[in-house]
Amino acid sequence: MMTCKEIVKNLDAYIVGQDKAKRAVAIALRNRYRRSKLPRELKDEITPKNIILKGPTGVGKTEIARRLAKLVNAPFIKVEATKYTEVGYVGRDVESMIRDLAEVAVRIVRNEKTQQIKDKAMIIVDKKITDILYPLKKAGKPDAVDTEVFRQKFYEDYKNGKFDNENIDVDVKEAPKQINLMDGAGAEINIGQIIGGAIKGPRKMKRMTVERAKEVLLEEECEKMIDPDNINKEAIFRAEQEGIIFIDEIDKIAAKKNNGQDVSREGVQRDILPIVEGSVVNTKYGPIHTDYILFIAAGAFHISSVSDLIPELQGRFPIQVELNSLGKEDFKKILTIPQHSVTEQYKQLLKVDNVNLTFAPDAIDIIAELAEEENDSHENIGARRLQTILELLLEDISFNASDNNPVVEVKIDKNFVTNAMKDIIHTHDFKKYVL
């Protein structure tokens, strides 16, 4: 398990600034590891210190939580508080966030188990497919003698993927149909589970490419080798002990005094409260205790404040961190420092169509300046403003690029940006003289 400093260092590779928020989530994650090393009687008494991240859109609130979960491969979901309705009304009930977390946990555990037995399962798959292919290849060459040389060449071609695009008939299992009930009605029901999970589903012959057959049969063989009960049991444990739920737009359900929507908003808060405090939610994989799930809430809190949340809910989020608005220097770092930065993304995208894109330092400077000015004069959307500017800046290049064209070198410098964005720049210059 990484130390707090190592967690922050990893977050620094993707997120610029916001040191307070990074420290807070790093401590919360490290405390989970510390708790796991304690005696059982003490461990049960220690619950996560949930966090509220306050700040405008586009400053890294969601990205911090998402990257945190990826660092430790923890079950993670992002939900929007505004999507939930008070119990008794039509809409998603708050318990659905726990069922969604269970689905993510099951997928993580199943993928891990699959990777462990994938090579073993692939041996069986290769045997099944070559048993189908080999007679067909022999039949296509009536003069061929079933010799060791012929067999060796066949298996070599198969291994090298020479037959991947050829069609074969494969006996495969039909997937059981699933019925999804409304969220308020409880967990989803799988028809296969109702009539007995041990009963094999119907099978049928399907025509598909060899490449597709490998995928389908590999999934089947892995399914046979993996005990679903063990997956469900481990997934529930992971969801309970390692799960992270990011509740976005929590400020939108904060009840302002003398507001007609107070009752509905406060009702949603009161429905969320037991989930955060600790309760049991039934899922199709088994009951999940929410006591040790880490909740990270976020909101801009432009109109409302954290104090507008009901006191009980405030108390379940003892750590509150203010994230800073982004300025020109932040934008320059965002464009150049993080792994897979936005400029690097565009470079790689256009490289597919034989365009080698480079950004000069003076271009980075003016793009960052434009982003700051646009956020100041319009809605502040944080780092997302860079995406808008770069889309406009590279629109003609993206439209005309093609992998049929020869390789071309394109340097984005200050003059290029000034010419491409002259309308926006002119607008800002004009505003300087408007009182």
C-alpha positions as CSV (number, residue, x, y, z in Angstrom):
1,M,0.0,0.0,0.0
2,M,1.3,3.4,-1.0
3,T,2.2,6.1,1.6
4,C,0.3,9.4,1.6
5,K,3.3,11.1,-0.2
6,E,3.3,8.4,-2.8
7,I,-0.4,8.7,-3.4
8,V,-0.1,12.5,-3.8
9,K,2.9,12.0,-6.2
10,N,0.7,9.7,-8.3
11,L,-2.1,12.2,-8.4
12,D,0.3,15.0,-9.3
13,A,1.0,13.1,-12.6
14,Y,-2.6,13.7,-13.7
15,I,-3.9,16.7,-11.7
16,V,-2.4,20.2,-11.5
17,G,-2.5,21.9,-8.1
18,Q,-5.2,21.3,-5.5
19,D,-2.7,20.2,-2.9
20,K,-5.1,20.4,0.0
21,A,-7.6,18.1,-1.7
22,K,-4.9,15.6,-2.7
23,R,-3.6,15.5,0.9
24,A,-7.1,14.9,2.3
25,V,-7.9,12.0,0.0
26,A,-4.5,10.5,0.4
27,I,-4.9,10.5,4.2
28,A,-8.4,8.9,3.8
29,L,-7.0,6.2,1.6
30,R,-4.0,5.5,3.8
31,N,-6.2,5.3,6.9
32,R,-8.0,2.4,5.2
33,Y,-4.8,0.5,5.1
34,R,-3.9,1.5,8.7
35,R,-7.4,0.3,9.8
36,S,-6.9,-3.1,8.1
37,K,-3.9,-3.7,10.3
38,L,-5.7,-3.2,13.6
39,P,-7.4,-5.8,15.9
40,R,-10.9,-6.7,14.9
41,E,-12.6,-5.1,17.9
42,L,-10.8,-1.8,17.3
43,K,-11.2,-2.0,13.5
44,D,-15.0,-2.2,13.7
45,E,-15.1,1.1,15.7
46,I,-13.2,3.1,13.0
47,T,-15.2,4.5,10.1
48,P,-14.0,6.5,7.1
49,K,-13.7,10.2,7.4
50,N,-15.9,11.3,4.5
51,I,-14.9,14.4,2.5
52,I,-16.7,17.3,0.9
53,L,-14.8,19.0,-2.0
54,K,-15.9,22.5,-2.6
55,G,-15.0,24.4,-5.8
56,P,-16.2,25.5,-9.2
57,T,-16.6,23.0,-12.1
58,G,-13.6,21.8,-14.0
59,V,-11.0,22.2,-11.2
60,G,-10.4,18.5,-10.6
61,K,-12.9,17.3,-8.0
62,T,-14.1,14.3,-10.0
63,E,-10.7,13.5,-11.4
64,I,-9.1,13.4,-7.9
65,A,-11.6,10.8,-6.7
66,R,-11.5,8.8,-9.9
67,R,-7.7,8.6,-10.0
68,L,-7.7,7.8,-6.3
69,A,-9.8,4.7,-7.0
70,K,-7.7,3.6,-9.9
71,L,-4.5,3.8,-7.9
72,V,-5.7,0.9,-5.7
73,N,-8.1,-0.7,-8.1
74,A,-11.0,0.0,-5.7
75,P,-14.7,-0.2,-6.7
76,F,-15.7,3.3,-7.6
77,I,-18.8,5.0,-8.9
78,K,-19.8,8.6,-9.5
79,V,-23.4,9.5,-8.9
80,E,-25.2,12.8,-9.1
81,A,-27.2,13.8,-6.1
82,T,-29.9,15.5,-8.3
83,K,-30.7,12.2,-10.0
84,Y,-32.2,10.8,-6.8
85,T,-35.8,11.4,-5.5
86,E,-37.3,11.1,-2.1
87,V,-38.7,7.6,-1.3
88,G,-42.3,7.4,-2.5
89,Y,-41.6,9.4,-5.7
90,V,-40.9,8.1,-9.1
91,G,-37.1,8.0,-9.8
92,R,-33.9,6.5,-8.7
93,D,-33.8,5.7,-5.0
94,V,-30.5,6.3,-3.1
95,E,-29.9,2.5,-2.5
96,S,-29.3,2.1,-6.2
97,M,-25.8,3.7,-5.7
98,I,-24.9,0.7,-3.5
99,R,-26.2,-1.8,-6.1
100,D,-24.2,0.0,-8.8
101,L,-21.1,-0.2,-6.6
102,A,-21.7,-3.9,-6.2
103,E,-21.8,-4.3,-10.0
104,V,-18.5,-2.6,-10.3
105,A,-16.9,-4.7,-7.6
106,V,-18.1,-7.9,-9.2
107,R,-16.7,-6.8,-12.5
108,I,-13.3,-6.0,-10.9
109,V,-13.1,-9.3,-9.1
110,R,-14.3,-11.3,-12.1
111,N,-11.7,-9.7,-14.4
112,E,-8.9,-10.4,-11.8
113,K,-10.0,-14.1,-11.6
114,T,-10.2,-14.3,-15.3
115,Q,-6.7,-13.1,-15.8
116,Q,-5.4,-15.7,-13.3
117,I,-6.9,-18.6,-15.3
118,K,-6.9,-17.1,-18.8
119,D,-3.9,-19.1,-20.1
120,K,-5.3,-22.4,-18.8
121,A,-8.7,-21.7,-20.4
122,M,-7.1,-20.6,-23.7
123,I,-5.5,-24.1,-24.1
124,I,-9.0,-25.6,-24.1
125,V,-10.3,-22.9,-26.4
126,D,-7.5,-23.5,-28.9
127,K,-8.2,-27.2,-28.9
128,K,-11.9,-26.7,-29.6
129,I,-11.3,-24.3,-32.5
130,T,-8.5,-26.3,-34.1
131,D,-10.7,-29.4,-33.9
132,I,-13.2,-27.5,-36.1
133,L,-10.7,-25.9,-38.4
134,Y,-8.4,-28.8,-39.0
135,P,-10.9,-31.0,-40.9
136,L,-11.9,-28.0,-43.0
137,K,-8.4,-27.3,-44.0
138,K,-7.8,-30.9,-44.9
139,A,-11.0,-31.0,-47.0
140,G,-9.9,-27.9,-48.9
141,K,-6.8,-29.7,-50.0
142,P,-7.7,-33.2,-51.1
143,D,-4.2,-34.0,-52.2
144,A,-2.7,-33.0,-48.9
145,V,-1.4,-35.9,-46.8
146,D,-2.1,-35.9,-43.1
147,T,1.6,-35.6,-42.2
148,E,3.4,-34.0,-39.3
149,V,4.6,-31.3,-41.7
150,F,1.0,-30.4,-42.6
151,R,-0.1,-30.4,-39.0
152,Q,2.8,-28.3,-37.9
153,K,2.2,-25.7,-40.6
154,F,-1.5,-25.6,-39.7
155,Y,-0.9,-25.0,-36.0
156,E,1.7,-22.4,-36.8
157,D,-0.7,-20.5,-39.0
158,Y,-3.4,-20.7,-36.4
159,K,-1.1,-19.4,-33.7
160,N,0.0,-16.5,-35.9
161,G,-3.7,-15.5,-36.5
162,K,-3.7,-16.4,-40.1
163,F,-7.3,-17.9,-39.8
164,D,-8.7,-15.2,-37.5
165,N,-10.9,-13.7,-40.2
166,E,-12.3,-17.0,-41.5
167,N,-15.8,-18.0,-40.5
168,I,-16.6,-21.2,-38.6
169,D,-19.7,-22.7,-36.9
170,V,-19.4,-22.9,-33.2
171,D,-21.6,-24.4,-30.5
172,V,-22.1,-21.6,-27.9
173,K,-24.3,-21.0,-24.9
174,E,-27.1,-18.5,-25.2
175,A,-26.9,-15.8,-22.6
176,P,-29.9,-15.9,-20.1
177,K,-32.2,-12.9,-20.3
178,Q,-32.2,-10.5,-17.5
179,I,-35.1,-8.5,-16.1
180,N,-34.3,-5.1,-14.5
181,L,-36.9,-4.0,-12.1
182,M,-37.3,-0.3,-11.1
183,D,-34.7,0.8,-8.7
184,G,-37.2,1.4,-6.0
185,A,-38.5,-2.2,-6.2
186,G,-35.2,-3.8,-5.1
187,A,-32.3,-5.6,-6.8
188,E,-32.3,-6.8,-10.3
189,I,-33.4,-10.4,-11.0
190,N,-31.6,-12.8,-13.3
191,I,-33.9,-15.4,-14.8
192,G,-31.1,-18.0,-14.7
193,Q,-30.8,-17.5,-11.0
194,I,-34.5,-18.0,-10.5
195,I,-34.7,-21.3,-12.2
196,G,-31.3,-22.4,-10.8
197,G,-27.9,-21.2,-11.5
198,A,-26.6,-24.7,-11.9
199,I,-28.9,-25.4,-14.9
200,K,-27.0,-24.9,-18.1
201,G,-28.6,-22.5,-20.6
202,P,-29.6,-23.6,-24.1
203,R,-26.9,-23.9,-26.7
204,K,-27.0,-23.3,-30.5
205,M,-24.7,-23.3,-33.4
206,K,-23.5,-19.8,-34.5
207,R,-21.4,-18.7,-37.4
208,M,-18.6,-16.3,-36.5
209,T,-15.0,-15.5,-37.2
210,V,-12.3,-17.5,-35.6
211,E,-11.2,-14.3,-33.7
212,R,-14.7,-13.9,-32.3
213,A,-15.0,-17.6,-31.5
214,K,-11.8,-17.3,-29.4
215,E,-13.4,-14.5,-27.3
216,V,-16.8,-16.2,-26.9
217,L,-15.3,-19.6,-26.0
218,L,-12.7,-18.1,-23.7
219,E,-15.5,-16.3,-21.7
220,E,-17.4,-19.6,-21.5
221,E,-14.3,-21.6,-20.3
222,C,-13.4,-19.0,-17.7
223,E,-16.9,-19.0,-16.5
224,K,-16.7,-22.7,-15.9
225,M,-13.5,-22.5,-14.0
226,I,-14.6,-19.6,-11.7
227,D,-16.9,-20.2,-8.8
228,P,-19.5,-17.4,-8.9
229,D,-20.2,-17.7,-5.2
230,N,-16.5,-16.9,-4.5
231,I,-16.6,-13.9,-6.8
232,N,-19.8,-12.6,-5.2
233,K,-18.4,-13.1,-1.7
234,E,-15.1,-11.3,-2.5
235,A,-16.9,-8.5,-4.4
236,I,-19.1,-7.8,-1.5
237,F,-16.1,-7.6,0.8
238,R,-14.3,-5.3,-1.6
239,A,-17.3,-3.0,-2.0
240,E,-17.8,-2.8,1.8
241,Q,-14.1,-2.3,2.7
242,E,-12.6,-0.6,-0.3
243,G,-15.6,1.0,-2.1
244,I,-15.6,4.7,-3.0
245,I,-18.7,6.6,-3.9
246,F,-18.4,10.1,-5.4
247,I,-21.6,12.1,-4.9
248,D,-21.5,15.1,-7.3
249,E,-23.6,18.2,-7.2
250,I,-24.5,17.7,-3.5
251,D,-24.9,21.4,-3.3
252,K,-28.0,21.1,-5.5
253,I,-29.8,19.3,-2.8
254,A,-28.9,21.7,0.0
255,A,-32.1,23.3,1.2
256,K,-32.2,27.1,1.3
257,K,-34.5,28.6,3.9
258,N,-37.9,29.8,2.7
259,N,-37.6,27.9,-0.6
260,G,-40.5,25.9,-2.0
261,Q,-38.2,23.0,-3.0
262,D,-36.9,22.6,0.6
263,V,-39.1,19.6,1.4
264,S,-38.0,17.6,-1.6
265,R,-34.3,18.4,-1.3
266,E,-34.3,17.7,2.4
267,G,-36.1,14.5,1.8
268,V,-33.3,13.3,-0.5
269,Q,-30.7,14.3,2.1
270,R,-32.5,12.2,4.7
271,D,-32.6,9.3,2.4
272,I,-28.9,9.5,1.7
273,L,-28.1,9.9,5.4
274,P,-28.6,6.2,6.5
275,I,-26.5,5.1,3.6
276,V,-23.6,7.3,4.7
277,E,-24.1,6.6,8.4
278,G,-24.1,2.8,7.8
279,S,-26.9,0.5,6.8
280,V,-27.5,-2.7,4.9
281,V,-28.6,-2.7,1.3
282,N,-29.7,-5.9,-0.5
283,T,-28.2,-6.5,-3.9
284,K,-28.5,-9.5,-6.2
285,Y,-25.0,-10.6,-5.0
286,G,-25.9,-10.4,-1.3
287,P,-26.4,-7.7,1.4
288,I,-23.8,-4.9,1.6
289,H,-23.0,-3.0,4.8
290,T,-22.2,0.6,3.9
291,D,-20.5,1.5,7.2
292,Y,-16.9,1.5,5.8
293,I,-17.5,2.8,2.3
294,L,-15.7,6.1,1.7
295,F,-18.0,8.8,0.5
296,I,-16.5,11.9,-1.3
297,A,-19.1,14.6,-2.0
298,A,-18.5,17.6,-4.2
299,G,-20.3,20.7,-5.2
300,A,-19.7,24.3,-6.4
301,F,-21.7,25.8,-3.5
302,H,-22.1,29.0,-5.4
303,I,-25.7,29.7,-4.2
304,S,-25.9,27.4,-1.2
305,S,-23.2,26.4,1.4
306,V,-22.3,23.3,3.3
307,S,-24.2,24.7,6.3
308,D,-27.4,24.4,4.3
309,L,-27.2,20.7,4.4
310,I,-29.1,19.0,7.2
311,P,-26.8,18.9,10.4
312,E,-26.8,15.1,10.5
313,L,-25.5,14.9,6.9
314,Q,-22.9,17.6,7.6
315,G,-21.7,15.5,10.5
316,R,-21.0,12.5,8.3
317,F,-18.6,14.6,6.2
318,P,-16.1,15.9,8.8
319,I,-13.5,16.9,6.2
320,Q,-14.2,19.9,4.0
321,V,-11.7,21.0,1.4
322,E,-11.9,24.2,-0.7
323,L,-10.5,23.8,-4.3
324,N,-9.0,26.8,-6.0
325,S,-10.2,28.3,-9.2
326,L,-7.8,27.9,-12.1
327,G,-5.8,30.7,-13.6
328,K,-3.4,31.2,-16.5
329,E,-0.4,29.5,-14.8
330,D,-2.5,26.5,-13.9
331,F,-3.8,26.2,-17.5
332,K,-0.2,26.3,-18.8
333,K,0.7,23.4,-16.5
334,I,-2.5,21.5,-17.4
335,L,-1.5,21.8,-21.1
336,T,2.0,20.5,-20.6
337,I,2.7,18.6,-17.4
338,P,0.1,15.8,-16.8
339,Q,0.4,12.4,-18.3
340,H,-1.9,12.2,-21.3
341,S,-2.3,16.0,-21.2
342,V,-4.9,17.5,-23.5
343,T,-2.3,18.7,-26.0
344,E,-0.7,15.2,-26.0
345,Q,-4.2,13.7,-26.7
346,Y,-4.6,15.9,-29.8
347,K,-1.1,15.0,-30.9
348,Q,-1.8,11.3,-30.8
349,L,-5.2,11.6,-32.4
350,L,-3.9,13.6,-35.4
351,K,-0.9,11.4,-35.7
352,V,-3.3,8.6,-36.8
353,D,-4.0,10.8,-39.9
354,N,-0.3,11.6,-40.6
355,V,-0.3,15.0,-38.9
356,N,2.7,15.6,-36.6
357,L,1.5,18.3,-34.2
358,T,3.8,20.4,-32.0
359,F,2.9,23.2,-29.6
360,A,5.4,26.1,-29.2
361,P,5.7,27.7,-25.7
362,D,4.2,31.0,-26.9
363,A,1.2,29.1,-28.2
364,I,0.7,27.4,-24.8
365,D,1.0,30.9,-23.2
366,I,-1.7,32.5,-25.3
367,I,-4.1,29.5,-25.1
368,A,-3.8,29.6,-21.3
369,E,-4.5,33.3,-21.3
370,L,-7.5,32.9,-23.5
371,A,-8.9,30.2,-21.2
372,E,-8.6,32.4,-18.2
373,E,-10.2,35.4,-20.0
374,E,-13.1,33.2,-21.3
375,N,-13.7,31.9,-17.8
376,D,-13.7,35.3,-16.4
377,S,-16.0,36.8,-18.9
378,H,-18.4,33.9,-19.3
379,E,-19.3,30.9,-17.2
380,N,-16.3,29.6,-15.3
381,I,-16.0,25.9,-16.4
382,G,-12.4,25.5,-15.3
383,A,-10.0,23.3,-17.2
384,R,-12.9,22.2,-19.6
385,R,-12.4,25.6,-21.3
386,L,-9.1,24.3,-22.7
387,Q,-11.1,21.6,-24.6
388,T,-13.4,24.2,-26.1
389,I,-10.5,26.4,-27.2
390,L,-8.4,23.5,-28.7
391,E,-11.4,22.2,-30.6
392,L,-11.9,25.5,-32.3
393,L,-8.1,26.0,-32.8
394,L,-7.6,22.6,-34.5
395,E,-11.0,22.4,-36.3
396,D,-9.7,22.9,-39.8
397,I,-6.7,20.6,-39.3
398,S,-8.9,17.8,-37.8
399,F,-11.4,18.2,-40.6
400,N,-8.9,18.0,-43.5
401,A,-6.6,15.4,-42.0
402,S,-6.7,11.9,-43.5
403,D,-4.5,8.8,-43.3
404,N,-4.4,8.9,-47.2
405,N,-2.4,12.1,-47.0
406,P,1.4,12.3,-46.8
407,V,2.9,13.0,-43.4
408,V,2.8,16.7,-42.6
409,E,4.4,18.7,-39.8
410,V,2.2,21.3,-38.2
411,K,3.6,23.7,-35.6
412,I,1.1,25.6,-33.4
413,D,2.7,28.9,-32.4
414,K,1.4,32.3,-31.3
415,N,0.7,33.5,-34.8
416,F,-1.3,30.3,-35.6
417,V,-3.4,30.8,-32.4
418,T,-3.9,34.5,-33.1
419,N,-5.1,33.9,-36.6
420,A,-7.3,31.0,-35.7
421,M,-8.9,32.6,-32.7
422,K,-9.0,36.2,-33.9
423,D,-12.7,36.6,-33.3
424,I,-12.4,35.7,-29.7
425,I,-9.3,37.8,-29.2
426,H,-10.9,40.8,-30.8
427,T,-13.9,40.4,-28.5
428,H,-11.7,40.5,-25.4
429,D,-9.7,43.5,-26.8
430,F,-13.0,45.3,-27.3
431,K,-14.2,44.6,-23.8
432,K,-11.2,46.4,-22.4
433,Y,-12.7,49.7,-23.6
434,V,-16.3,49.0,-22.6
435,L,-17.3,50.5,-19.2
